[in-house]
Amino acid sequence: MAEQATRRIDAHQHFWEYDREQYPWIPVGSPLERDWLPADLACEQSPLDLHGSIAVQARQSLEETRWLLGLAGESELIRGVVGWVDLRSDRVEAELADLSRNPKLVGVRHVAQDEPDDWFLSRADFSRGVGHLQQFGLTYDLLIYPRQLSAAIELVRQHPAQPFVLDHIAKPEIRSGSMEPWREQIRELAQLPNVCCKLSGMVTEADHKSWTPDGLRPYLDVVFEAFGVERLMWGSDWPVCLLAARYEQVHGVVEEYTHSLSSEAREAIFGGNAVRFYLSGS
């Protein structure tokens, strides 16, 4: 496989074997109510010259993390896994040591967006768990809403050597067109050099039926200005994106937006930055 091809990867997608009890967040009657597995992703990626992905946890269980690592062992398509570990647990260090024996584990994520405490990320017990990630060479994905950006900024400041990446540009209120205080807090977060940002999840924060690339452009403008091309990575959020758009449409939004950039910048956004962030130590 050519070097360029190995670097074109999707920085954020999910797999699951559907079960209503295990995935209660999946909308009833939606296209997400089925199994989504590596063979399905391969069909989406092949026409776009994409050759791999970072598979991200979709439920908070060690069982799912181990299942994703098992899938990764069977499929070369899965370049790395961002799993879940209870970072508040007294056993977190032992659990990280056990899971990180598998080189496909590249990071950890907690569904902080669903926590009722908007300052959950900066709590002492959670921050202490994040403090264990660096010794195992693991990244951390920030999954939050704009109201939790202040806590995310505090967490990142507490761990200046820990690599962080912001998922879904922090899910701004694209449906309403609201920009503040999200825009100013994104700029504040981006001043911290150990955090990157994923160009993902935007279509599902817009109106699912009437979104347009032009409606997403103001939000892309903000994160490109704040983070720069060296700290941005494209992710599909597939199959969740199917609530609002096809895989190729989600890819096309950022492909069109970056059309005027250099080939080097585009290669970085569509894979190179994700490879460096998640896989440089693997």
Number of C-alpha atoms within 10 A of each C-alpha: 6 6 7 13 14 17 21 26 28 28 30 25 24 22 22 21 12 14 12 13 8 15 15 10 10 16 12 10 7 11 12 18 16 12 11 16 14 20 10 12 21 15 10 15 20 11 9 13 13 20 22 25 29 27 29 24 25 21 19 17 15 16 13 18 23 17 15 25 23 13 18 22 16 11 13 13 22 23 25 26 28 28 29 23 23 18 23 15 14 11 12 18 17 11 15 22 14 10 18 17 10 15 17 23 29 26 28 24 24 24 15 19 19 12 13 8 12 19 17 19 26 20 14 12 14 17 19 17 19 24 15 17 22 15 11 16 19 23 23 23 23 29 21 25 19 21 17 23 24 18 18 26 20 16 22 25 17 15 16 13 13 20 21 25 24 24 24 25 26 25 22 24 17 19 17 10 13 12 15 12 12 23 17 13 18 23 15 14 24 21 13 15 15 17 26 27 29 25 28 27 24 27 30 21 18 21 15 15 11 10 18 13 17 11 16 20 13 13 21 19 11 18 22 16 11 20 20 14 21 15 22 27 29 27 27 27 26 24 20 21 22 19 16 19 18 16 19 14 16 24 20 14 19 22 16 10 15 16 10 10 11 10 11 10 17 22 19 22 27 24 27 23 26 28 24 13 22 25 21 11 11 13
